[in-house]
Amino acid sequence: MGLPAVCFRRAPCILPRMMEASYDTPEWLRRLEAVECRGCPVICERVVAPGHCLKSGCRYVYAIADHGTTFFGCIQNVYRAELDLAPYRASPRADLYGVLRARRAPLPECRTSVEKAYTVDYSWRGCVNPQFLQSPHQVTAEAVRRIVDGPDVIDP
């Protein structure tokens, strides 16, 4: 009764094994889509501006009314917070919300930047992942080569 319709009693069912199988994403692709980099003592995090979502009329913004207050958020979960819409209605020109930490790879329409912590203690020349500072949607072929082959590989 509890078995899916495609599993028959005569042949072994492969569905549980298929669900358990982990499809490994290449390491270079994980680094490209990462929302944070901790490869050196500087902690870099990708952040998004939720106020820009409202100003640009992003198609992934949703609104919820709860007890007389309207909150907005991102359907794609680029950021997880649901923010009060009242300050934006009162002053739509000001950037009242600041930036929020990205929880997944930002979409092309997102306004993103990279926030760095502990930069005083470390030099930018020691960065092990300079491609992280670029927008993931504007990555060049050279950046992909450096991610795949490593920063110290010299082309012949």
Secondary structure, DSSP 8 states (H G I E B T S, - for coil): --S-TT--SSS---HHHHHH------HHHHHHS-SEE-SSSSEEEEEE-HHHHHHHT-TTEEEEEETTEEEEEETT-SS---EESHHHHH-TTS--S--EE-SS---TTS-EEEEEES-TTS-GGG-S-GGGGS-GGG--HHHHHHHHH-TT----
